[in-house]
Amino acid sequence: QVQLVESGGGLVQAGGSLRLSCAASGRTFNRWHMGWFRQAPGKEREFVAAISWSVSSTYYADPVKGRFTISRDNAKNTVYLQMNSLKPADTAVYYCAAAWARAGEQDHEYDYWGQGTQVTVSS
């Protein structure tokens, strides 16, 4: 069992930055692939970024490449999403997720989910 708690969301102007954190339970955190997803009102949940456990390989959805950075600190059992140059289109609830098999881009590949944190970007 993995428990995930997101934090760091809030209101920010376009062009600004936020850093989301996801605190994970368990001392086997470094074995789990971690991902970030987001869901805007009226939209399907979409992949944002992922990081593997083995060599910390990272993967990004096209809309966030060059602007967002995913990282993990295994000593703190925490995964981060640094979001720069935010756009109104980034407004969504952001979810942290953990996967055993791989750091995939599909939400069904993830086994555990946090409750989400709201990110709102004003124009």
C-alpha positions in Angstrom: 0.0 0.0 0.0 1.2 3.5 -0.9 -0.4 6.7 0.4 0.2 9.9 -1.5 -0.5 13.5 -0.4 0.0 16.4 -2.8 0.6 20.0 -1.8 1.9 23.2 -3.3 -1.1 24.1 -5.5 -2.5 27.6 -5.5 -3.2 30.7 -7.6 -0.5 32.1 -9.8 -0.4 34.6 -12.7 0.5 33.5 -16.2 4.2 33.2 -16.5 4.7 32.4 -12.9 5.9 29.3 -11.2 4.8 26.7 -8.7 6.4 23.7 -7.2 4.1 20.8 -6.3 5.1 18.2 -3.8 3.9 14.6 -3.3 4.7 13.0 0.0 4.6 9.2 -0.2 4.4 6.7 2.6 6.6 3.6 2.9 10.3 2.9 3.0 10.1 1.3 -0.4 9.4 4.6 -2.1 12.5 4.3 -4.3 11.1 1.2 -5.9 7.9 2.9 -7.2 7.7 4.8 -10.5 6.0 8.1 -9.9 3.9 10.3 -12.1 1.9 13.5 -12.3 -1.4 13.8 -14.0 -3.9 16.6 -14.2 -7.6 17.1 -14.9 -9.1 20.4 -16.0 -12.9 21.0 -15.7 -14.8 19.1 -18.3 -11.7 17.3 -19.5 -10.3 13.9 -19.2 -7.4 13.3 -16.9 -4.1 13.6 -18.8 -0.5 12.6 -18.3 1.9 15.3 -17.3 5.2 13.7 -16.3 6.7 10.6 -14.8 10.0 9.5 -13.3 11.2 5.9 -13.0 12.8 4.3 -10.0 15.7 2.6 -11.5 17.8 5.4 -13.0 15.3 8.3 -12.5 14.5 8.5 -16.2 12.0 11.2 -16.8 9.1 11.6 -19.3 7.0 14.6 -20.2 3.8 15.3 -22.1 4.4 17.5 -25.0 2.4 20.5 -23.6 4.8 20.8 -20.6 8.1 19.9 -22.1 10.7 22.6 -21.4 8.5 24.2 -18.7 7.9 21.5 -16.1 10.5 19.4 -14.3 9.8 16.2 -12.3 12.2 15.1 -9.7 12.3 12.8 -6.7 14.1 12.9 -3.3 14.1 9.3 -2.0 15.5 10.4 1.3 12.4 12.5 1.8 10.0 10.1 0.2 8.9 12.9 -2.0 8.3 13.6 -5.7 8.2 17.1 -7.1 6.8 18.9 -10.1 8.5 22.2 -10.7 6.2 24.2 -13.0 7.6 27.3 -14.8 6.1 29.7 -17.4 2.6 28.7 -16.4 -0.2 29.2 -18.8 -4.0 29.4 -18.2 -4.2 26.1 -20.0 -2.3 24.6 -17.1 -5.2 25.2 -14.8 -6.3 21.8 -13.4 -6.3 19.6 -10.4 -2.9 17.9 -10.3 -2.6 14.3 -9.1 0.4 12.4 -7.9 0.4 8.7 -8.7 2.6 5.6 -8.1 3.1 2.7 -10.4 4.9 -0.6 -9.8 5.3 -1.8 -13.4 6.6 1.2 -15.2 6.5 5.0 -15.5 3.9 5.0 -18.2 1.7 7.7 -19.7 -1.7 6.0 -19.1 -3.5 6.5 -15.9 -4.5 2.8 -15.8 -0.9 1.9 -15.4 -0.8 3.5 -11.9 -1.7 1.7 -8.8 -2.1 4.5 -6.2 -3.3 8.1 -6.4 -3.3 11.1 -4.2 -6.3 13.3 -3.7 -5.1 16.1 -5.9 -4.1 19.8 -5.5 -5.6 22.7 -7.4 -3.5 24.8 -9.7 -5.1 27.9 -11.1 -3.3 30.2 -13.6 -4.8 33.6 -14.2 -4.3 35.5 -17.5 
